Amino acid sequence: MEKVRLQKFMADAGVASRRKSEQLIAEGHVVVNGKTVREMGIKVDHHDKIEVDGMPLHSEKKRYILLYKPRGVISAVKDDKGRKVVTDLLEDDVEERVYPIGRLDYDTSGLLLLTNDGEFANQLMHPRYHVDKTYVAKVQGFLSIEEIQKLEHGMKLKDYKTSPAKVHIMSKDTKKNTSLVKIVIHEGHNHQVKNMFAAVGHPVEKLAREKYGFLTLDGLVSGKYRNLTRLEVAQLKERR
């Protein structure tokens, strides 16, 4: 392994994104071979002894996981309220320190990616990346043509305007006064899908993410996961 910049080594090891790793270095959280470093130019490899806040850092094998997240699970590696987190669903075969790429709400189920590749995660979450995310929402009431057009054309929410979405009414339940709606967006603002439907007067009762780009939940049941194939990882990286 050739020497690389410290912040890249940290990102590749799953500590954080490269930018966040630079912040950790600048704030004096990182020790290399017994000395605290604050400069960005230092280069390291796996022979160097690197610690972040006293914890030894090792260069891990890259791991890319597709998880079918159930409802009632936090999209994090720990929770201060003691609730179940997504890494609790992983078995002993996952020894790497993986973390979720983005998040799904506590009460939202569906496709979630986890990795220890900081650069990969940062690229997928970057606003310019534009990965389509497909959700199926059970909403109250029935959407009118005008309301669908608002969702599809982009709409002003609290502090941002959404990009155009794709909306398809899958079914309607006249007895329960609910609709099943498929919506495709490429952004990832907090509670975005719920806020979009609420803004047109149709609160979400249940929400699931069925696709992330070309990836689907085919072959998985809730709470289970699989490794991404090399081809899938390569295809995601090619979208940069």
Sequence and secondary structure as in RCSB ss.txt:
>XXXX:A:sequence
MEKVRLQKFMADAGVASRRKSEQLIAEGHVVVNGKTVREMGIKVDHHDKIEVDGMPLHSEKKRYILLYKPRGVIS
AVKDDKGRKVVTDLLEDDVEERVYPIGRLDYDTSGLLLLTNDGEFANQLMHPRYHVDKTYVAKVQGFLSIEEIQK
LEHGMKLKDYKTSPAKVHIMSKDTKKNTSLVKIVIHEGHNHQVKNMFAAVGHPVEKLAREKYGFLTLDGLVSGKY
RNLTRLEVAQLKERR
>XXXX:A:secstr
   EEHHHHHHHTTSS HHHHHHHHHTT EEETTEE   S  EE TTS EEETTEEE      EEEEEE TT BS
SS  TT   BGGGG  TT  S  EESS   TTEEEEEEEES HHHHHHHHSGGG   EEEEEEEES   HHHHHH
HHH  B SS B    EEEEEEEETTTTEEEEEEEE    TTHHHHHHHHTT  EEEEEEEEETTEE TT  TT E
EE  HHHHHHHHHT 
